């Protein structure tokens, strides 16, 4: 349930009438209903808005009375999946009396009077915002402060709950924001105060559609003419395609995928349904790659390409129909990784089946490298987002090579369509380029060439991104793991949590050391004549691996500690592969076990990205330390294959049960409790 509020205070446009003769405020109310608001209220002032915020139980959609826009603009704001609190941002030049904003990575990191942003404004507030449930108390506080004309209040700030004063007008808050007394209209003062109180606000930009704030009848007439000149449905279909995507996706998929989107919408397909179909295409391609033969390989390549098109269509369909859900976003992320690794499995089997070499070893290497790389991608993104939310002086990012790299990257990203822009987006080997490379090489050559190409380009991309990100992070010096549950995202088990803490070495150094023992054991097993004779070395490698647990209780606030989860993933995967090789486990079994581990770890990162709670059965997964100890015991007992198969099956069952609990059982139970009448067992359990 979304309550919409039209805030009438402080705008000269409050008395304007539209071309049809209705008050502009009344038309906005009708548009808000069309955008999905279940109820629309008018608030004469900020005190009334604060009272509504106090009693609201769902998100609030708030507008001033000076906005002229397509209804789709408000619908996009109301349904935006980027975050709980979102502000409409326009590219119009900043003017006095309007809140200017500075954005970084889609976040409003500064908001206030244009002269207070020191020339760093990237846009202006569009007069409308959606406020998530968790931010409603802050919204009420900001509204009351702005209504009272207060220049200084105290409010809890940050995860630690430390209390700091709201700065006076023209001063800087936690993110350099201007206090509530700065800009002119009520809705402008409201969003500036909300930013000053530390709320995380995401930016909703207007593209292809029209949105303008007006002050007089002439401005209203011009804005209405601009709205009428745009075909809203056609613009929404074009908006379903990402504004900035990778080279292959932009020129070989998005040029025709909108037609598939429109057809899917007419057939009433859901984004989840399209995701399932894309998985079936990828599975069929993997089977054909395993079968081999020129016709099967070419057919598999075509199916792989079509599967990737559908992989793009599911997101485009969600944007076109505005059918977003946490479940759909999680499923899309998990399906993308599962499809890619099933294709690796098909290629690996095809290599071995054709007698071209040890295809499973190549498939395992490709999956392991890609998973570890994705872990670094996730945590570097979290690091960059955290850096954007902090004042520039607090990040240590001024001057030095890191600052120059940031500036160079920003320049290249802004030069859309240039050679340097496309090189930067392509060299990192995104998923579109990976699938294109697989399809082309397997169709023209064979699965062996395809896997080798993926490994070579992937390794070069990993080295390139790793080096640059390390330099940039070193100069930013922004901790990110200490802002979340580090134990959860390290995937520590009970053993790691009980180990003593070795603080001088730091958690990253300990995690890297932990990977060296398994790596040495794997190299020795692969190069030696008798891998089974290295069974005695398994306990030694395990002891080195457990060194990573000595950093579990330490503060993860170093400039490079965002790499700890990826280092621990690499350590666990290398140990599992080494145990499998030493124990004589078949390649497909080792691949399957690492695949289950990867799915488990992608679940953690997908929940981080979608702002979801920990998996319900996470403790039952035993942690990287517990799983490794069990594998080591199985190898020492001479039953490595049995141990790996049993543990892998157990983890898969726990994962499926956790998914069912998290996405189906618990939501259904909560819905029943919420729907039950008072006195009929519908109260909060005690």
HUHU-V826737 format. One record per residue. N is the residue number from 1. RES is the residue in three letters. BURIAL is b if it has 9 or more other C-alpha atoms within 8 Angstrom, else e. D_FIRST is the distance of its C-alpha to the first C-alpha in whole Angstrom. Layout:
# HUHU-V826737
{{N | RES | BURIAL | D_FIRST} {N | RES | BURIAL | D_FIRST}}
This chain:
# HUHU-V826737
{{1 | UNK | e | 0} {2 | UNK | b | 4} {3 | UNK | b | 7} {4 | UNK | b | 10} {5 | UNK | b | 13} {6 | UNK | b | 17} {7 | UNK | b | 19} {8 | UNK | b | 23} {9 | UNK | b | 25} {10 | UNK | e | 28} {11 | UNK | b | 28} {12 | UNK | e | 31} {13 | UNK | b | 29} {14 | UNK | b | 27} {15 | UNK | e | 29} {16 | UNK | b | 30} {17 | UNK | b | 29} {18 | UNK | b | 29} {19 | UNK | e | 31} {20 | UNK | e | 30} {21 | UNK | e | 31} {22 | UNK | b | 27} {23 | UNK | b | 26} {24 | UNK | b | 24} {25 | UNK | b | 22} {26 | UNK | e | 21} {27 | UNK | b | 21} {28 | UNK | b | 19} {29 | UNK | b | 16} {30 | UNK | e | 17} {31 | UNK | b | 16} {32 | UNK | b | 13} {33 | UNK | b | 12} {34 | UNK | b | 14} {35 | UNK | b | 12} {36 | UNK | b | 9} {37 | UNK | b | 7} {38 | UNK | b | 6} {39 | UNK | e | 8} {40 | UNK | b | 11} {41 | UNK | e | 14} {42 | UNK | e | 17} {43 | UNK | b | 19} {44 | UNK | e | 22} {45 | UNK | b | 23} {46 | UNK | b | 22} {47 | UNK | b | 22} {48 | UNK | b | 20} {49 | UNK | b | 17} {50 | UNK | b | 18} {51 | UNK | b | 18} {52 | UNK | e | 14} {53 | UNK | b | 14} {54 | UNK | b | 15} {55 | UNK | e | 13} {56 | UNK | b | 10} {57 | UNK | e | 8} {58 | UNK | b | 6} {59 | UNK | b | 7} {60 | UNK | b | 9} {61 | UNK | b | 11} {62 | UNK | b | 14} {63 | UNK | b | 17} {64 | UNK | b | 21} {65 | UNK | b | 22} {66 | UNK | b | 25} {67 | UNK | b | 23} {68 | UNK | b | 24} {69 | UNK | b | 23} {70 | UNK | b | 22} {71 | UNK | b | 18} {72 | UNK | b | 19} {73 | UNK | b | 19} {74 | UNK | b | 16} {75 | UNK | b | 14} {76 | UNK | b | 16} {77 | UNK | b | 15} {78 | UNK | b | 11} {79 | UNK | e | 12} {80 | UNK | b | 15} {81 | UNK | e | 16} {82 | UNK | e | 19} {83 | UNK | e | 17} {84 | UNK | b | 14} {85 | UNK | b | 15} {86 | UNK | b | 17} {87 | UNK | b | 19} {88 | UNK | b | 20} {89 | UNK | b | 24} {90 | UNK | b | 27} {91 | UNK | e | 30} {92 | UNK | e | 32} {93 | UNK | e | 35} {94 | UNK | b | 34} {95 | UNK | e | 35} {96 | UNK | e | 35} {97 | UNK | e | 32} {98 | UNK | b | 30} {99 | UNK | b | 28} {100 | UNK | b | 30} {101 | UNK | b | 29} {102 | UNK | b | 31} {103 | UNK | b | 29} {104 | UNK | e | 30} {105 | UNK | e | 29} {106 | UNK | e | 26} {107 | UNK | b | 25} {108 | UNK | b | 25} {109 | UNK | b | 28} {110 | UNK | b | 30} {111 | UNK | b | 28} {112 | UNK | b | 30} {113 | UNK | b | 33} {114 | UNK | b | 35} {115 | UNK | e | 38} {116 | UNK | b | 37} {117 | UNK | b | 36} {118 | UNK | e | 39} {119 | UNK | e | 39} {120 | UNK | e | 37} {121 | UNK | b | 34} {122 | UNK | b | 32} {123 | UNK | b | 30} {124 | UNK | b | 28} {125 | UNK | b | 25} {126 | UNK | b | 23} {127 | UNK | b | 22} {128 | UNK | b | 18} {129 | UNK | b | 16} {130 | UNK | b | 13} {131 | UNK | b | 13} {132 | UNK | b | 12} {133 | UNK | b | 11} {134 | UNK | e | 15} {135 | UNK | b | 16} {136 | UNK | b | 14} {137 | UNK | b | 18} {138 | UNK | b | 20} {139 | UNK | b | 18} {140 | UNK | b | 19} {141 | UNK | b | 22} {142 | UNK | b | 23} {143 | UNK | b | 22} {144 | UNK | b | 24} {145 | UNK | b | 27} {146 | UNK | b | 27} {147 | UNK | b | 27} {148 | UNK | e | 30} {149 | UNK | e | 32} {150 | UNK | b | 32} {151 | UNK | b | 34} {152 | UNK | b | 34} {153 | UNK | b | 31} {154 | UNK | e | 31} {155 | UNK | b | 28} {156 | UNK | e | 28} {157 | UNK | b | 28} {158 | UNK | e | 28} {159 | UNK | e | 28} {160 | UNK | e | 31} {161 | UNK | e | 30} {162 | UNK | e | 33} {163 | UNK | e | 32} {164 | UNK | e | 33} {165 | UNK | e | 34} {166 | UNK | b | 32} {167 | UNK | b | 34} {168 | UNK | b | 36} {169 | UNK | b | 35} {170 | UNK | b | 37} {171 | UNK | b | 37} {172 | UNK | b | 35} {173 | UNK | b | 32} {174 | UNK | b | 31} {175 | UNK | b | 31} {176 | UNK | b | 33} {177 | UNK | b | 31} {178 | UNK | b | 32} {179 | UNK | b | 31} {180 | UNK | b | 28} {181 | UNK | b | 31} {182 | UNK | b | 32} {183 | UNK | b | 31} {184 | UNK | b | 30} {185 | UNK | b | 27} {186 | UNK | b | 25} {187 | UNK | b | 22} {188 | UNK | b | 25} {189 | UNK | b | 26} {190 | UNK | b | 22} {191 | UNK | b | 22} {192 | UNK | b | 26} {193 | UNK | b | 25} {194 | UNK | b | 22} {195 | UNK | b | 24} {196 | UNK | b | 27} {197 | UNK | b | 26} {198 | UNK | b | 25} {199 | UNK | b | 22} {200 | UNK | b | 22} {201 | UNK | b | 20} {202 | UNK | b | 21} {203 | UNK | b | 22} {204 | UNK | b | 21} {205 | UNK | e | 24} {206 | UNK | b | 24} {207 | UNK | e | 27} {208 | UNK | e | 28} {209 | UNK | b | 26} {210 | UNK | b | 26} {211 | UNK | b | 25} {212 | UNK | b | 27} {213 | UNK | b | 27} {214 | UNK | b | 29} {215 | UNK | b | 32} {216 | UNK | b | 34} {217 | UNK | e | 34} {218 | UNK | e | 36} {219 | UNK | b | 34} {220 | UNK | b | 31} {221 | UNK | b | 33} {222 | UNK | e | 34} {223 | UNK | b | 30} {224 | UNK | b | 30} {225 | UNK | e | 33} {226 | UNK | b | 32} {227 | UNK | b | 28} {228 | UNK | e | 30} {229 | UNK | e | 33} {230 | UNK | b | 30} {231 | UNK | e | 29} {232 | UNK | b | 25} {233 | UNK | e | 25} {234 | UNK | e | 28} {235 | UNK | b | 27} {236 | UNK | b | 24} {237 | UNK | b | 26} {238 | UNK | e | 28} {239 | UNK | b | 26} {240 | UNK | b | 25} {241 | UNK | b | 28} {242 | UNK | e | 28} {243 | UNK | e | 30} {244 | UNK | e | 32} {245 | UNK | e | 33} {246 | UNK | b | 36} {247 | UNK | b | 40} {248 | UNK | b | 40} {249 | UNK | b | 36} {250 | UNK | b | 36} {251 | UNK | e | 40} {252 | UNK | e | 40} {253 | UNK | b | 36} {254 | UNK | b | 34} {255 | UNK | e | 37} {256 | UNK | e | 36} {257 | UNK | b | 33} {258 | UNK | b | 30} {259 | UNK | e | 32} {260 | UNK | b | 31} {261 | UNK | b | 28} {262 | UNK | b | 28} {263 | UNK | e | 30} {264 | UNK | b | 27} {265 | UNK | b | 24} {266 | UNK | e | 27} {267 | UNK | e | 27} {268 | UNK | e | 24} {269 | UNK | b | 24} {270 | UNK | b | 22} {271 | UNK | b | 22} {272 | UNK | b | 23} {273 | UNK | e | 25} {274 | UNK | b | 27} {275 | UNK | b | 27} {276 | UNK | e | 29} {277 | UNK | b | 31} {278 | UNK | b | 32} {279 | UNK | b | 33} {280 | UNK | b | 35} {281 | UNK | b | 37} {282 | UNK | b | 38} {283 | UNK | b | 39} {284 | UNK | b | 41} {285 | UNK | b | 43} {286 | UNK | b | 43} {287 | UNK | b | 45} {288 | UNK | b | 47} {289 | UNK | b | 48} {290 | UNK | b | 49} {291 | UNK | b | 52} {292 | UNK | b | 53} {293 | UNK | e | 56} {294 | UNK | e | 55} {295 | UNK | e | 53} {296 | UNK | b | 51} {297 | UNK | b | 50} {298 | UNK | b | 50} {299 | UNK | b | 47} {300 | UNK | b | 46} {301 | UNK | b | 45} {302 | UNK | b | 44} {303 | UNK | b | 41} {304 | UNK | b | 40} {305 | UNK | b | 40} {306 | UNK | b | 38} {307 | UNK | b | 36} {308 | UNK | b | 35} {309 | UNK | b | 34} {310 | UNK | b | 31} {311 | UNK | b | 30} {312 | UNK | b | 30} {313 | UNK | b | 28} {314 | UNK | b | 25} {315 | UNK | b | 24} {316 | UNK | b | 25} {317 | UNK | b | 23} {318 | UNK | b | 20} {319 | UNK | b | 20} {320 | UNK | b | 21} {321 | UNK | e | 18} {322 | UNK | b | 16} {323 | UNK | b | 15} {324 | UNK | b | 15} {325 | UNK | e | 15} {326 | UNK | e | 16} {327 | UNK | e | 18} {328 | UNK | b | 20} {329 | UNK | b | 21} {330 | UNK | b | 22} {331 | UNK | b | 24} {332 | UNK | b | 25} {333 | UNK | b | 27} {334 | UNK | b | 29} {335 | UNK | b | 30} {336 | UNK | b | 31} {337 | UNK | b | 33} {338 | UNK | b | 34} {339 | UNK | b | 35} {340 | UNK | b | 38} {341 | UNK | b | 39} {342 | UNK | b | 40} {343 | UNK | b | 42} {344 | UNK | b | 44} {345 | UNK | b | 45} {346 | UNK | b | 46} {347 | UNK | b | 48} {348 | UNK | b | 49} {349 | UNK | b | 50} {350 | UNK | b | 52} {351 | UNK | b | 54} {352 | UNK | b | 55} {353 | UNK | b | 56} {354 | UNK | e | 58} {355 | UNK | e | 60} {356 | UNK | b | 59} {357 | UNK | e | 58} {358 | UNK | b | 56} {359 | UNK | b | 53} {360 | UNK | b | 51} {361 | UNK | b | 52} {362 | UNK | b | 51} {363 | UNK | b | 47} {364 | UNK | b | 47} {365 | UNK | b | 48} {366 | UNK | b | 45} {367 | UNK | b | 42} {368 | UNK | b | 43} {369 | UNK | b | 44} {370 | UNK | b | 40} {371 | UNK | b | 38} {372 | UNK | b | 40} {373 | UNK | b | 39} {374 | UNK | e | 36} {375 | UNK | b | 36} {376 | UNK | b | 37} {377 | UNK | e | 35} {378 | UNK | b | 32} {379 | UNK | b | 33} {380 | UNK | b | 35} {381 | UNK | e | 31} {382 | UNK | b | 30} {383 | UNK | b | 33} {384 | UNK | e | 33} {385 | UNK | b | 29} {386 | UNK | b | 30} {387 | UNK | b | 33} {388 | UNK | b | 31} {389 | UNK | b | 29} {390 | UNK | b | 32} {391 | UNK | b | 35} {392 | UNK | b | 38} {393 | UNK | e | 40} {394 | UNK | e | 39} {395 | UNK | b | 39} {396 | UNK | b | 42} {397 | UNK | b | 42} {398 | UNK | e | 44} {399 | UNK | e | 48} {400 | UNK | e | 49} {401 | UNK | b | 49} {402 | UNK | b | 45} {403 | UNK | b | 44} {404 | UNK | b | 46} {405 | UNK | b | 45} {406 | UNK | b | 41} {407 | UNK | e | 42} {408 | UNK | e | 44} {409 | UNK | e | 41} {410 | UNK | e | 39} {411 | UNK | e | 42} {412 | UNK | b | 42} {413 | UNK | e | 38} {414 | UNK | e | 38} {415 | UNK | e | 41} {416 | UNK | e | 39} {417 | UNK | e | 41} {418 | UNK | e | 44} {419 | UNK | e | 47} {420 | UNK | e | 46} {421 | UNK | b | 42} {422 | UNK | b | 42} {423 | UNK | e | 45} {424 | UNK | b | 42} {425 | UNK | b | 40} {426 | UNK | b | 42} {427 | UNK | e | 44} {428 | UNK | b | 41} {429 | UNK | b | 41} {430 | UNK | b | 38} {431 | UNK | e | 37} {432 | UNK | b | 37} {433 | UNK | b | 41} {434 | UNK | b | 41} {435 | UNK | b | 40} {436 | UNK | b | 43} {437 | UNK | b | 46} {438 | UNK | b | 45} {439 | UNK | b | 45} {440 | UNK | b | 48} {441 | UNK | b | 50} {442 | UNK | b | 50} {443 | UNK | b | 51} {444 | UNK | e | 54} {445 | UNK | e | 55} {446 | UNK | b | 54} {447 | UNK | b | 51} {448 | UNK | b | 54} {449 | UNK | b | 54} {450 | UNK | b | 50} {451 | UNK | b | 49} {452 | UNK | b | 52} {453 | UNK | b | 50} {454 | UNK | b | 47} {455 | UNK | b | 48} {456 | UNK | e | 50} {457 | UNK | b | 48} {458 | UNK | b | 45} {459 | UNK | b | 48} {460 | UNK | e | 49} {461 | UNK | b | 45} {462 | UNK | b | 44} {463 | UNK | e | 47} {464 | UNK | b | 46} {465 | UNK | b | 43} {466 | UNK | e | 44} {467 | UNK | e | 47} {468 | UNK | b | 45} {469 | UNK | b | 42} {470 | UNK | b | 44} {471 | UNK | b | 46} {472 | UNK | b | 42} {473 | UNK | b | 41} {474 | UNK | b | 44} {475 | UNK | b | 44} {476 | UNK | b | 40} {477 | UNK | b | 41} {478 | UNK | b | 37} {479 | UNK | b | 36} {480 | UNK | b | 33} {481 | UNK | b | 34} {482 | UNK | b | 34} {483 | UNK | e | 30} {484 | UNK | e | 29} {485 | UNK | e | 30} {486 | UNK | b | 34} {487 | UNK | e | 35} {488 | UNK | e | 32} {489 | UNK | b | 33} {490 | UNK | b | 36} {491 | UNK | e | 36} {492 | UNK | b | 38} {493 | UNK | b | 40} {494 | UNK | b | 41} {495 | UNK | b | 45} {496 | UNK | b | 44} {497 | UNK | b | 42} {498 | UNK | e | 45} {499 | UNK | b | 47} {500 | UNK | e | 49} {501 | UNK | b | 47} {502 | UNK | b | 50} {503 | UNK | e | 48} {504 | UNK | e | 51} {505 | UNK | e | 51} {506 | UNK | b | 47} {507 | UNK | b | 44} {508 | UNK | b | 45} {509 | UNK | e | 48} {510 | UNK | b | 48} {511 | UNK | b | 46} {512 | UNK | b | 48} {513 | UNK | b | 51} {514 | UNK | b | 49} {515 | UNK | b | 49} {516 | UNK | b | 53} {517 | UNK | b | 54} {518 | UNK | b | 52} {519 | UNK | b | 53} {520 | UNK | e | 57} {521 | UNK | b | 57} {522 | UNK | b | 55} {523 | UNK | e | 58} {524 | UNK | b | 61} {525 | UNK | b | 59} {526 | UNK | e | 59} {527 | UNK | e | 62} {528 | UNK | e | 64} {529 | UNK | e | 67} {530 | UNK | e | 65} {531 | UNK | b | 62} {532 | UNK | b | 62} {533 | UNK | e | 65} {534 | UNK | b | 62} {535 | UNK | b | 60} {536 | UNK | e | 62} {537 | UNK | e | 60} {538 | UNK | b | 57} {539 | UNK | e | 57} {540 | UNK | b | 58} {541 | UNK | b | 55} {542 | UNK | b | 52} {543 | UNK | e | 54} {544 | UNK | b | 53} {545 | UNK | b | 50} {546 | UNK | b | 49} {547 | UNK | b | 50} {548 | UNK | b | 46} {549 | UNK | b | 45} {550 | UNK | b | 47} {551 | UNK | b | 45} {552 | UNK | b | 42} {553 | UNK | e | 42} {554 | UNK | b | 43} {555 | UNK | e | 40} {556 | UNK | b | 39} {557 | UNK | b | 39} {558 | UNK | b | 42} {559 | UNK | b | 42} {560 | UNK | b | 42} {561 | UNK | b | 40} {562 | UNK | b | 37} {563 | UNK | b | 40} {564 | UNK | b | 40} {565 | UNK | b | 38} {566 | UNK | b | 39} {567 | UNK | b | 43} {568 | UNK | b | 42} {569 | UNK | b | 41} {570 | UNK | b | 44} {571 | UNK | b | 46} {572 | UNK | b | 44} {573 | UNK | b | 45} {574 | UNK | b | 48} {575 | UNK | b | 49} {576 | UNK | b | 48} {577 | UNK | b | 50} {578 | UNK | b | 53} {579 | UNK | b | 53} {580 | UNK | b | 52} {581 | UNK | b | 55} {582 | UNK | b | 57} {583 | UNK | b | 57} {584 | UNK | b | 57} {585 | UNK | b | 54} {586 | UNK | e | 53} {587 | UNK | e | 51} {588 | UNK | e | 49} {589 | UNK | b | 48} {590 | UNK | b | 48} {591 | UNK | b | 45} {592 | UNK | b | 43} {593 | UNK | b | 43} {594 | UNK | b | 42} {595 | UNK | b | 40} {596 | UNK | b | 38} {597 | UNK | b | 38} {598 | UNK | b | 37} {599 | UNK | b | 34} {600 | UNK | b | 33} {601 | UNK | e | 33} {602 | UNK | b | 31} {603 | UNK | b | 28} {604 | UNK | b | 29} {605 | UNK | b | 29} {606 | UNK | b | 26} {607 | UNK | b | 24} {608 | UNK | b | 25} {609 | UNK | e | 24} {610 | UNK | b | 20} {611 | UNK | e | 20} {612 | UNK | e | 20} {613 | UNK | e | 22} {614 | UNK | e | 25} {615 | UNK | b | 26} {616 | UNK | e | 26} {617 | UNK | b | 30} {618 | UNK | b | 31} {619 | UNK | e | 34} {620 | UNK | e | 36} {621 | UNK | b | 36} {622 | UNK | b | 39} {623 | UNK | b | 39} {624 | UNK | b | 41} {625 | UNK | b | 44} {626 | UNK | b | 44} {627 | UNK | b | 44} {628 | UNK | b | 46} {629 | UNK | b | 49} {630 | UNK | b | 48} {631 | UNK | b | 49} {632 | UNK | b | 52} {633 | UNK | e | 53} {634 | UNK | b | 53} {635 | UNK | b | 55} {636 | UNK | b | 58} {637 | UNK | e | 58} {638 | UNK | e | 59} {639 | UNK | b | 56} {640 | UNK | b | 53} {641 | UNK | b | 52} {642 | UNK | e | 51} {643 | UNK | b | 50} {644 | UNK | b | 48} {645 | UNK | b | 47} {646 | UNK | e | 46} {647 | UNK | b | 44} {648 | UNK | b | 42} {649 | UNK | e | 41} {650 | UNK | e | 40} {651 | UNK | b | 37} {652 | UNK | b | 36} {653 | UNK | e | 35} {654 | UNK | b | 34} {655 | UNK | b | 32} {656 | UNK | e | 31} {657 | UNK | b | 30} {658 | UNK | b | 28} {659 | UNK | b | 26} {660 | UNK | b | 25} {661 | UNK | b | 24} {662 | UNK | b | 22} {663 | UNK | b | 20} {664 | UNK | b | 20} {665 | UNK | b | 22} {666 | UNK | b | 20} {667 | UNK | b | 16} {668 | UNK | e | 17} {669 | UNK | e | 19} {670 | UNK | e | 15} {671 | UNK | e | 13} {672 | UNK | b | 16} {673 | UNK | b | 17} {674 | UNK | e | 13} {675 | UNK | e | 14} {676 | UNK | b | 17} {677 | UNK | e | 18} {678 | UNK | e | 20} {679 | UNK | e | 23} {680 | UNK | e | 23} {681 | UNK | e | 23} {682 | UNK | b | 19} {683 | UNK | b | 20} {684 | UNK | e | 20} {685 | UNK | e | 23} {686 | UNK | e | 26}}
